[in-house]
């Protein structure tokens, strides 16, 4: 089930469209100083996406204030990029959600599929279990789920709480993560 999503260029294109919507909203809002925002995108080298993605998928949408003396950068939240992680956010979510652990055979398959190592998978599991589970975003959000989400098996326990197909649930989880994607204050996409 997860493998199909990881190979789906249409799903990655949807995430790009959601990022463009967030960027359009951020640009429309302008800079905090009142200045206009000009495009100041920067390149990323995301790993784990389907083969054949165009160069637009390597761009982190961002802006810079046009007003002299300000020039503040405004990078909107992202559905595609999870902070400084080099893998696409959906890859981090889906691979960390594997319930049966990283067996040698599964690690071999994942290495072939997206190029991820056992060490990286373990680091992601630790991130979900500590940094995320103990962080302010989760502490502020966890109470919204009744019955409580089992934090010991994040993110799979959280994915199970959202409705729809796997793509819908991944988008819902990525929407929840927007405040920690390295961008400006979360802007809610439709």
N, CA and C atoms as a LAMMPS dump frame, in Angstrom:
ITEM: TIMESTEP
0
ITEM: NUMBER OF ATOMS
570
ITEM: BOX BOUNDS ff ff ff
-5.0000000000000000e+02 5.0000000000000000e+02
-5.0000000000000000e+02 5.0000000000000000e+02
-5.0000000000000000e+02 5.0000000000000000e+02
ITEM: ATOMS id mol type element x y z
1 1 1 N 0.83 -1.189 0
2 1 2 C 0 0 0
3 1 3 C 0.878 1.258 0
4 2 1 N 1.869 1.341 0.91
5 2 2 C 2.733 2.506 0.984
6 2 3 C 3.606 2.611 -0.259
7 3 1 N 4.028 1.47 -0.783
8 3 2 C 4.901 1.441 -1.952
9 3 3 C 4.241 2.159 -3.13
10 4 1 N 2.954 1.941 -3.334
11 4 2 C 2.246 2.577 -4.451
12 4 3 C 2.279 4.096 -4.316
13 5 1 N 2.117 4.611 -3.118
14 5 2 C 2.141 6.054 -2.896
15 5 3 C 3.54 6.6 -3.173
16 6 1 N 4.559 5.891 -2.741
17 6 2 C 5.924 6.362 -2.93
18 6 3 C 6.319 6.411 -4.399
19 7 1 N 5.7 5.585 -5.232
20 7 2 C 5.99 5.565 -6.671
21 7 3 C 5.055 6.445 -7.483
22 8 1 N 4.103 7.102 -6.859
23 8 2 C 3.066 7.826 -7.568
24 8 3 C 3.472 9.281 -7.822
25 9 1 N 3.874 9.574 -9.052
26 9 2 C 4.268 10.938 -9.412
27 9 3 C 3.089 11.899 -9.278
28 10 1 N 1.859 11.401 -9.466
29 10 2 C 0.683 12.27 -9.31
30 10 3 C 0.532 12.736 -7.866
31 11 1 N 0.85 11.859 -6.916
32 11 2 C 0.764 12.235 -5.509
33 11 3 C 1.799 13.32 -5.189
34 12 1 N 3.009 13.159 -5.697
35 12 2 C 4.046 14.163 -5.47
36 12 3 C 3.66 15.479 -6.143
37 13 1 N 3.02 15.398 -7.302
38 13 2 C 2.541 16.607 -7.98
39 13 3 C 1.452 17.298 -7.15
40 14 1 N 0.59 16.512 -6.5
41 14 2 C -0.425 17.088 -5.612
42 14 3 C 0.249 17.85 -4.469
43 15 1 N 1.286 17.266 -3.879
44 15 2 C 1.995 17.938 -2.788
45 15 3 C 2.631 19.237 -3.273
46 16 1 N 3.147 19.236 -4.493
47 16 2 C 3.708 20.462 -5.07
48 16 3 C 2.603 21.514 -5.229
49 17 1 N 1.436 21.121 -5.722
50 17 2 C 0.326 22.074 -5.872
51 17 3 C -0.089 22.647 -4.509
52 18 1 N -0.113 21.809 -3.486
53 18 2 C -0.442 22.307 -2.142
54 18 3 C 0.611 23.3 -1.662
55 19 1 N 1.886 23.027 -1.962
56 19 2 C 2.951 23.969 -1.609
57 19 3 C 2.795 25.286 -2.362
58 20 1 N 2.428 25.213 -3.629
59 20 2 C 2.219 26.432 -4.422
60 20 3 C 1.073 27.247 -3.808
61 21 1 N 0.007 26.586 -3.373
62 21 2 C -1.104 27.295 -2.717
63 21 3 C -0.635 28.001 -1.447
64 22 1 N 0.182 27.306 -0.649
65 22 2 C 0.722 27.927 0.569
66 22 3 C 1.602 29.123 0.212
67 23 1 N 2.418 28.967 -0.827
68 23 2 C 3.304 30.056 -1.25
69 23 3 C 2.496 31.252 -1.752
70 24 1 N 1.443 30.994 -2.52
71 24 2 C 0.589 32.089 -3.013
72 24 3 C -0.036 32.849 -1.85
73 25 1 N -0.496 32.13 -0.839
74 25 2 C -1.085 32.78 0.342
75 25 3 C -0.052 33.61 1.081
76 26 1 N 1.147 33.077 1.238
77 26 2 C 2.208 33.805 1.937
78 26 3 C 2.592 35.06 1.166
79 27 1 N 2.699 34.934 -0.144
80 27 2 C 3.082 36.088 -0.963
81 27 3 C 1.994 37.158 -0.911
82 28 1 N 0.74 36.745 -0.965
83 28 2 C -0.375 37.697 -0.898
84 28 3 C -0.386 38.457 0.424
85 29 1 N -0.004 37.778 1.501
86 29 2 C 0.011 38.419 2.819
87 29 3 C 1.119 39.459 2.929
88 30 1 N 2.169 39.326 2.142
89 30 2 C 3.273 40.285 2.179
90 30 3 C 4.146 40.091 3.409
91 31 1 N 5.134 40.929 3.499
92 31 2 C 6.073 40.876 4.625
93 31 3 C 5.446 41.514 5.866
94 32 1 N 5.943 41.142 7.02
95 32 2 C 5.465 41.73 8.275
96 32 3 C 5.671 43.237 8.308
97 33 1 N 6.699 43.726 7.575
98 33 2 C 6.989 45.168 7.559
99 33 3 C 6.074 45.915 6.598
100 34 1 N 5.259 45.187 5.838
101 34 2 C 4.364 45.801 4.868
102 34 3 C 4.906 45.787 3.452
103 35 1 N 6.137 45.344 3.273
104 35 2 C 6.752 45.297 1.95
105 35 3 C 6.235 44.125 1.121
106 36 1 N 6.439 44.24 -0.17
107 36 2 C 6.059 43.163 -1.09
108 36 3 C 7.092 42.044 -1.012
109 37 1 N 6.642 40.842 -1.275
110 37 2 C 7.547 39.693 -1.28
111 37 3 C 7.879 39.312 -2.716
112 38 1 N 9.164 39.154 -2.974
113 38 2 C 9.634 38.698 -4.278
114 38 3 C 10.129 37.265 -4.149
115 39 1 N 10.003 36.534 -5.241
116 39 2 C 10.409 35.132 -5.246
117 39 3 C 11.908 35 -4.948
118 40 1 N 12.237 34.098 -4.042
119 40 2 C 13.631 33.807 -3.683
120 40 3 C 13.744 32.309 -3.394
121 41 1 N 13.254 31.502 -4.324
122 41 2 C 13.267 30.048 -4.157
123 41 3 C 14.693 29.547 -4.009
124 42 1 N 14.838 28.39 -3.418
125 42 2 C 16.159 27.771 -3.361
126 42 3 C 16.043 26.295 -3.67
127 43 1 N 17.137 25.742 -4.153
128 43 2 C 17.146 24.346 -4.568
129 43 3 C 17.36 23.424 -3.385
130 44 1 N 16.673 22.31 -3.417
131 44 2 C 16.869 21.201 -2.5
132 44 3 C 17.189 19.993 -3.363
133 45 1 N 17.685 18.965 -2.771
134 45 2 C 17.945 17.717 -3.49
135 45 3 C 17.196 16.6 -2.775
136 46 1 N 15.862 16.631 -2.877
137 46 2 C 15.069 15.652 -2.117
138 46 3 C 15.285 14.235 -2.619
139 47 1 N 15.313 13.322 -1.688
140 47 2 C 15.466 11.906 -2.006
141 47 3 C 14.138 11.192 -1.795
142 48 1 N 14.024 10.05 -2.451
143 48 2 C 12.9 9.162 -2.197
144 48 3 C 11.695 9.344 -3.08
145 49 1 N 11.71 10.296 -3.985
146 49 2 C 10.567 10.501 -4.866
147 49 3 C 10.59 9.531 -6.034
148 50 1 N 9.486 9.477 -6.76
149 50 2 C 9.432 8.62 -7.939
150 50 3 C 10.452 9.079 -8.982
151 51 1 N 10.88 8.171 -9.814
152 51 2 C 11.813 8.538 -10.871
153 51 3 C 11.111 9.409 -11.905
154 52 1 N 11.884 10.264 -12.544
155 52 2 C 11.356 11.083 -13.616
156 52 3 C 10.676 12.359 -13.18
157 53 1 N 10.816 12.763 -11.924
158 53 2 C 10.215 14.029 -11.49
159 53 3 C 10.951 15.185 -12.145
160 54 1 N 10.222 16.219 -12.498
161 54 2 C 10.821 17.397 -13.106
162 54 3 C 11.582 18.236 -12.089
163 55 1 N 12.351 19.203 -12.56
164 55 2 C 13.163 20.045 -11.67
165 55 3 C 12.341 20.902 -10.716
166 56 1 N 11.062 21.116 -11.027
167 56 2 C 10.211 21.914 -10.134
168 56 3 C 10.046 21.244 -8.769
169 57 1 N 10.274 19.952 -8.683
170 57 2 C 10.142 19.234 -7.419
171 57 3 C 11.366 19.411 -6.515
172 58 1 N 12.426 19.978 -7.062
173 58 2 C 13.647 20.225 -6.291
174 58 3 C 13.686 21.633 -5.711
175 59 1 N 12.631 22.402 -5.906
176 59 2 C 12.613 23.806 -5.506
177 59 3 C 11.819 23.981 -4.218
178 60 1 N 12.446 24.625 -3.242
179 60 2 C 11.757 25.016 -2.008
180 60 3 C 11.251 26.427 -2.237
181 61 1 N 9.944 26.593 -2.241
182 61 2 C 9.339 27.892 -2.522
183 61 3 C 9.612 28.851 -1.366
184 62 1 N 10.071 30.043 -1.705
185 62 2 C 10.444 31.006 -0.681
186 62 3 C 10.393 32.413 -1.27
187 63 1 N 10.41 33.401 -0.398
188 63 2 C 10.329 34.796 -0.809
189 63 3 C 11.299 35.631 0.018
190 64 1 N 11.524 36.849 -0.481
191 64 2 C 12.364 37.81 0.23
192 64 3 C 11.668 39.165 0.126
193 65 1 N 11.67 39.916 1.204
194 65 2 C 11.028 41.225 1.212
195 65 3 C 11.759 42.175 0.261
196 66 1 N 10.992 42.929 -0.504
197 66 2 C 11.551 43.86 -1.481
198 66 3 C 11.97 45.191 -0.857
199 67 1 N 11.544 45.448 0.367
200 67 2 C 11.807 46.756 0.993
201 67 3 C 13.267 46.843 1.46
202 68 1 N 13.945 47.921 1.032
203 68 2 C 15.322 48.154 1.494
204 68 3 C 15.329 48.256 3.018
205 69 1 N 16.316 47.658 3.603
206 69 2 C 16.43 47.661 5.048
207 69 3 C 15.744 46.481 5.713
208 70 1 N 14.862 45.812 5.007
209 70 2 C 14.19 44.64 5.578
210 70 3 C 14.794 43.378 4.988
211 71 1 N 14.488 43.119 3.738
212 71 2 C 15.008 41.96 3.009
213 71 3 C 14.821 40.636 3.755
214 72 1 N 13.863 40.594 4.663
215 72 2 C 13.605 39.384 5.446
216 72 3 C 13.095 38.263 4.546
217 73 1 N 13.59 37.06 4.786
218 73 2 C 13.141 35.893 4.028
219 73 3 C 11.831 35.396 4.619
220 74 1 N 10.936 34.962 3.74
221 74 2 C 9.647 34.393 4.154
222 74 3 C 9.479 33.073 3.408
223 75 1 N 9.707 31.995 4.106
224 75 2 C 9.572 30.663 3.514
225 75 3 C 8.321 30.02 4.09
226 76 1 N 7.312 29.787 3.235
227 76 2 C 6.073 29.195 3.744
228 76 3 C 6.272 27.745 4.173
229 77 1 N 5.38 27.23 4.986
230 77 2 C 5.429 25.81 5.339
231 77 3 C 5.337 24.956 4.072
232 78 1 N 5.642 23.679 4.206
233 78 2 C 5.692 22.815 3.026
234 78 3 C 5.084 21.45 3.288
235 79 1 N 4.343 20.961 2.307
236 79 2 C 3.852 19.586 2.334
237 79 3 C 4.931 18.621 1.852
238 80 1 N 5.919 19.131 1.123
239 80 2 C 6.936 18.254 0.536
240 80 3 C 8.177 18.111 1.388
241 81 1 N 8.584 19.173 2.052
242 81 2 C 9.852 19.171 2.772
243 81 3 C 9.606 19.241 4.274
244 82 1 N 10.164 18.315 4.995
245 82 2 C 9.998 18.234 6.449
246 82 3 C 11.265 18.785 7.108
247 83 1 N 11.286 20.098 7.271
248 83 2 C 12.451 20.753 7.86
249 83 3 C 13.693 20.508 7.017
250 84 1 N 14.759 20.124 7.667
251 84 2 C 16.027 19.919 6.978
252 84 3 C 16.228 18.484 6.51
253 85 1 N 15.25 17.633 6.713
254 85 2 C 15.391 16.246 6.277
255 85 3 C 15.557 16.208 4.764
256 86 1 N 16.437 15.34 4.274
257 86 2 C 16.73 15.307 2.845
258 86 3 C 15.723 14.485 2.055
259 87 1 N 14.972 13.622 2.716
260 87 2 C 13.936 12.841 2.035
261 87 3 C 12.636 13.639 2.017
262 88 1 N 11.827 13.392 0.991
263 88 2 C 10.498 14.009 0.964
264 88 3 C 9.77 13.668 2.264
265 89 1 N 8.959 14.595 2.76
266 89 2 C 8.222 14.392 3.999
267 89 3 C 7.341 13.156 3.967
268 90 1 N 6.688 12.897 2.824
269 90 2 C 5.825 11.716 2.716
270 90 3 C 6.631 10.427 2.884
271 91 1 N 7.87 10.424 2.436
272 91 2 C 8.724 9.246 2.59
273 91 3 C 9.045 9.033 4.064
274 92 1 N 9.366 10.113 4.759
275 92 2 C 9.669 10.015 6.199
276 92 3 C 8.453 9.487 6.958
277 93 1 N 7.273 9.964 6.608
278 93 2 C 6.049 9.526 7.275
279 93 3 C 5.775 8.057 6.988
280 94 1 N 5.761 7.691 5.721
281 94 2 C 5.348 6.336 5.348
282 94 3 C 6.346 5.271 5.778
283 95 1 N 7.616 5.529 5.613
284 95 2 C 8.586 4.493 5.993
285 95 3 C 8.689 4.351 7.51
286 96 1 N 8.54 5.452 8.218
287 96 2 C 8.564 5.36 9.678
288 96 3 C 7.307 4.69 10.211
289 97 1 N 6.251 4.664 9.413
290 97 2 C 4.988 4.073 9.859
291 97 3 C 4.952 2.553 9.696
292 98 1 N 5.991 1.99 9.135
293 98 2 C 6.001 0.523 8.984
294 98 3 C 5.82 -0.119 10.351
295 99 1 N 4.887 -1 10.452
296 99 2 C 4.546 -1.589 11.744
297 99 3 C 5.45 -2.727 12.172
298 100 1 N 6.016 -3.414 11.23
299 100 2 C 6.724 -4.649 11.566
300 100 3 C 8.223 -4.461 11.745
301 101 1 N 8.673 -3.237 11.756
302 101 2 C 10.083 -2.994 11.987
303 101 3 C 10.912 -3.161 10.729
304 102 1 N 12.153 -2.816 10.847
305 102 2 C 13.061 -2.827 9.707
306 102 3 C 13.838 -4.139 9.67
307 103 1 N 13.2 -5.19 9.172
308 103 2 C 13.884 -6.466 8.999
309 103 3 C 14.94 -6.308 7.909
310 104 1 N 15.943 -7.17 7.885
311 104 2 C 16.959 -7.072 6.829
312 104 3 C 16.36 -7.092 5.42
313 105 1 N 15.35 -7.932 5.194
314 105 2 C 14.723 -7.992 3.87
315 105 3 C 13.986 -6.702 3.557
316 106 1 N 13.279 -6.157 4.527
317 106 2 C 12.541 -4.908 4.307
318 106 3 C 13.513 -3.751 4.053
319 107 1 N 14.614 -3.708 4.794
320 107 2 C 15.613 -2.66 4.576
321 107 3 C 16.182 -2.771 3.163
322 108 1 N 16.435 -3.984 2.699
323 108 2 C 16.948 -4.198 1.34
324 108 3 C 15.939 -3.662 0.319
325 109 1 N 14.661 -3.981 0.52
326 109 2 C 13.624 -3.515 -0.402
327 109 3 C 13.511 -1.987 -0.38
328 110 1 N 13.585 -1.414 0.796
329 110 2 C 13.477 0.042 0.912
330 110 3 C 14.695 0.743 0.311
331 111 1 N 15.847 0.123 0.456
332 111 2 C 17.058 0.694 -0.156
333 111 3 C 16.885 0.733 -1.675
334 112 1 N 16.323 -0.351 -2.232
335 112 2 C 16.078 -0.387 -3.673
336 112 3 C 14.99 0.601 -4.067
337 113 1 N 13.974 0.732 -3.255
338 113 2 C 12.829 1.585 -3.577
339 113 3 C 13.172 3.067 -3.49
340 114 1 N 13.75 3.492 -2.378
341 114 2 C 14 4.924 -2.17
342 114 3 C 15.422 5.252 -1.719
343 115 1 N 16.269 4.261 -1.578
344 115 2 C 17.652 4.522 -1.213
345 115 3 C 17.887 4.8 0.259
346 116 1 N 16.994 4.357 1.134
347 116 2 C 17.114 4.641 2.566
348 116 3 C 17.848 3.495 3.272
349 117 1 N 18.674 3.848 4.232
350 117 2 C 19.434 2.844 4.985
351 117 3 C 18.728 2.501 6.292
352 118 1 N 19.142 1.396 6.899
353 118 2 C 18.612 0.995 8.208
354 118 3 C 18.86 2.094 9.23
355 119 1 N 20.047 2.677 9.204
356 119 2 C 20.405 3.717 10.163
357 119 3 C 19.469 4.927 10.044
358 120 1 N 19.151 5.302 8.807
359 120 2 C 18.233 6.425 8.591
360 120 3 C 16.844 6.081 9.091
361 121 1 N 16.371 4.876 8.803
362 121 2 C 15.056 4.445 9.312
363 121 3 C 15.013 4.498 10.832
364 122 1 N 16.056 4.031 11.476
365 122 2 C 16.105 4.061 12.938
366 122 3 C 16.123 5.489 13.462
367 123 1 N 16.839 6.373 12.772
368 123 2 C 16.879 7.778 13.179
369 123 3 C 15.485 8.403 13.065
370 124 1 N 14.764 8.06 11.977
371 124 2 C 13.403 8.581 11.826
372 124 3 C 12.509 8.054 12.929
373 125 1 N 12.591 6.806 13.274
374 125 2 C 11.762 6.249 14.356
375 125 3 C 12.061 6.955 15.681
376 126 1 N 13.343 7.203 15.935
377 126 2 C 13.705 7.938 17.162
378 126 3 C 13.134 9.352 17.116
379 127 1 N 13.187 10.012 15.955
380 127 2 C 12.661 11.363 15.822
381 127 3 C 11.177 11.375 16.159
382 128 1 N 10.412 10.432 15.603
383 128 2 C 8.975 10.369 15.894
384 128 3 C 8.733 10.088 17.376
385 129 1 N 9.534 9.195 17.956
386 129 2 C 9.316 8.782 19.341
387 129 3 C 9.805 9.77 20.383
388 130 1 N 10.739 10.649 20.018
389 130 2 C 11.282 11.588 20.993
390 130 3 C 11.039 13.034 20.573
391 131 1 N 11.763 13.491 19.573
392 131 2 C 11.684 14.899 19.162
393 131 3 C 10.246 15.312 18.865
394 132 1 N 9.541 14.529 18.061
395 132 2 C 8.159 14.887 17.73
396 132 3 C 7.234 14.645 18.917
397 133 1 N 7.282 13.438 19.489
398 133 2 C 6.348 13.066 20.561
399 133 3 C 6.494 13.945 21.797
400 134 1 N 7.672 14.479 22.035
401 134 2 C 7.899 15.321 23.206
402 134 3 C 7.858 16.81 22.868
403 135 1 N 7.684 17.132 21.596
404 135 2 C 7.717 18.521 21.151
405 135 3 C 6.417 19.259 21.376
406 136 1 N 6.497 20.562 21.245
407 136 2 C 5.352 21.428 21.491
408 136 3 C 4.189 21.199 20.536
409 137 1 N 4.488 20.921 19.265
410 137 2 C 3.399 20.694 18.316
411 137 3 C 2.558 19.507 18.745
412 138 1 N 3.188 18.389 19.056
413 138 2 C 2.431 17.199 19.435
414 138 3 C 1.75 17.399 20.779
415 139 1 N 2.426 17.998 21.736
416 139 2 C 1.802 18.227 23.041
417 139 3 C 0.56 19.094 22.899
418 140 1 N 0.599 20.055 21.97
419 140 2 C -0.557 20.917 21.762
420 140 3 C -1.657 20.285 20.926
421 141 1 N -1.32 19.249 20.184
422 141 2 C -2.272 18.619 19.265
423 141 3 C -2.839 17.314 19.811
424 142 1 N -2.073 16.618 20.6
425 142 2 C -2.446 15.267 21.047
426 142 3 C -3.811 15.22 21.721
427 143 1 N -4.138 16.255 22.464
428 143 2 C -5.409 16.255 23.201
429 143 3 C -6.621 16.291 22.275
430 144 1 N -6.423 16.664 21.015
431 144 2 C -7.538 16.727 20.065
432 144 3 C -7.981 15.339 19.611
433 145 1 N -7.206 14.33 19.911
434 145 2 C -7.534 12.968 19.487
435 145 3 C -8.09 12.165 20.648
436 146 1 N -9.306 11.676 20.472
437 146 2 C -9.948 10.826 21.475
438 146 3 C -10.448 9.572 20.799
439 147 1 N -10.108 8.418 21.302
440 147 2 C -9.18 8.174 22.398
441 147 3 C -7.776 8.618 22.012
442 148 1 N -6.895 8.745 23.007
443 148 2 C -5.549 9.24 22.738
444 148 3 C -4.812 8.368 21.711
445 149 1 N -3.955 9.015 20.946
446 149 2 C -3.106 8.334 19.98
447 149 3 C -1.956 7.68 20.735
448 150 1 N -1.622 6.466 20.368
449 150 2 C -0.501 5.761 20.992
450 150 3 C 0.804 6.361 20.489
451 151 1 N 1.426 7.193 21.313
452 151 2 C 2.648 7.892 20.914
453 151 3 C 3.821 6.945 20.712
454 152 1 N 3.745 5.742 21.244
455 152 2 C 4.866 4.812 21.107
456 152 3 C 4.982 4.236 19.702
457 153 1 N 3.919 4.377 18.896
458 153 2 C 3.993 3.853 17.529
459 153 3 C 3.668 4.935 16.488
460 154 1 N 4.043 6.18 16.814
461 154 2 C 3.927 7.255 15.833
462 154 3 C 4.876 6.958 14.678
463 155 1 N 4.549 7.296 13.463
464 155 2 C 3.387 8.007 12.978
465 155 3 C 2.231 7.089 12.568
466 156 1 N 2.433 5.755 12.603
467 156 2 C 1.367 4.865 12.125
468 156 3 C 0.084 5.037 12.933
469 157 1 N 0.198 5.214 14.249
470 157 2 C -1.004 5.386 15.068
471 157 3 C -1.742 6.668 14.705
472 158 1 N -1.024 7.662 14.25
473 158 2 C -1.638 8.921 13.844
474 158 3 C -2.25 8.805 12.448
475 159 1 N -1.562 8.151 11.535
476 159 2 C -2.111 7.94 10.181
477 159 3 C -3.453 7.223 10.243
478 160 1 N -3.575 6.273 11.167
479 160 2 C -4.811 5.497 11.292
480 160 3 C -5.996 6.354 11.723
481 161 1 N -5.743 7.508 12.335
482 161 2 C -6.819 8.367 12.823
483 161 3 C -7.455 9.217 11.748
484 162 1 N -6.764 9.396 10.632
485 162 2 C -7.308 10.228 9.568
486 162 3 C -8.154 9.372 8.641
487 163 1 N -9.109 10.011 7.982
488 163 2 C -10.045 9.306 7.099
489 163 3 C -9.567 9.34 5.659
490 164 1 N -10.132 8.408 4.875
491 164 2 C -9.862 8.383 3.449
492 164 3 C -8.809 7.357 3.094
493 165 1 N -8.411 7.403 1.835
494 165 2 C -7.368 6.515 1.348
495 165 3 C -6.018 6.924 1.91
496 166 1 N -5.005 6.155 1.589
497 166 2 C -3.682 6.42 2.142
498 166 3 C -3.177 7.806 1.734
499 167 1 N -3.447 8.227 0.504
500 167 2 C -3.005 9.559 0.081
501 167 3 C -3.657 10.649 0.928
502 168 1 N -4.954 10.516 1.184
503 168 2 C -5.673 11.5 2.003
504 168 3 C -5.11 11.545 3.416
505 169 1 N -4.807 10.373 3.96
506 169 2 C -4.29 10.328 5.328
507 169 3 C -2.881 10.915 5.412
508 170 1 N -2.055 10.655 4.393
509 170 2 C -0.706 11.232 4.391
510 170 3 C -0.787 12.753 4.281
511 171 1 N -1.649 13.264 3.402
512 171 2 C -1.808 14.708 3.267
513 171 3 C -2.292 15.303 4.597
514 172 1 N -3.224 14.649 5.261
515 172 2 C -3.724 15.146 6.549
516 172 3 C -2.601 15.194 7.583
517 173 1 N -1.764 14.17 7.61
518 173 2 C -0.643 14.159 8.566
519 173 3 C 0.379 15.221 8.193
520 174 1 N 0.67 15.373 6.91
521 174 2 C 1.612 16.413 6.491
522 174 3 C 1.059 17.802 6.816
523 175 1 N -0.27 17.981 6.705
524 175 2 C -0.895 19.259 7.079
525 175 3 C -0.678 19.528 8.572
526 176 1 N -0.808 18.492 9.385
527 176 2 C -0.574 18.637 10.816
528 176 3 C 0.876 19.055 11.096
529 177 1 N 1.809 18.583 10.267
530 177 2 C 3.238 18.865 10.458
531 177 3 C 3.682 20.218 9.899
532 178 1 N 2.803 20.93 9.203
533 178 2 C 3.202 22.191 8.569
534 178 3 C 3.956 23.141 9.496
535 179 1 N 3.552 23.311 10.754
536 179 2 C 4.274 24.262 11.6
537 179 3 C 5.74 23.903 11.855
538 180 1 N 6.129 22.655 11.612
539 180 2 C 7.525 22.283 11.882
540 180 3 C 8.295 21.971 10.602
541 181 1 N 7.805 22.47 9.477
542 181 2 C 8.475 22.185 8.211
543 181 3 C 9.554 23.201 7.875
544 182 1 N 9.825 24.1 8.769
545 182 2 C 10.894 25.058 8.537
546 182 3 C 10.439 26.35 7.911
547 183 1 N 9.144 26.533 7.746
548 183 2 C 8.643 27.751 7.13
549 183 3 C 8.116 28.729 8.151
550 184 1 N 7.527 29.812 7.64
551 184 2 C 6.913 30.825 8.496
552 184 3 C 5.683 30.221 9.165
553 185 1 N 5.033 30.951 10.038
554 185 2 C 3.859 30.449 10.735
555 185 3 C 2.913 29.744 9.756
556 186 1 N 2.351 28.653 10.194
557 186 2 C 1.552 27.801 9.325
558 186 3 C 0.415 28.577 8.661
559 187 1 N 0.313 28.358 7.371
560 187 2 C -0.792 28.88 6.574
561 187 3 C -1.599 27.67 6.182
562 188 1 N -2.886 27.693 6.392
563 188 2 C -3.701 26.515 6.127
564 188 3 C -4.167 26.491 4.694
565 189 1 N -3.769 25.439 3.984
566 189 2 C -4.201 25.265 2.585
567 189 3 C -5.556 24.583 2.581
568 190 1 N -6.313 24.856 1.545
569 190 2 C -7.651 24.278 1.427
570 190 3 C -7.671 22.842 1.095
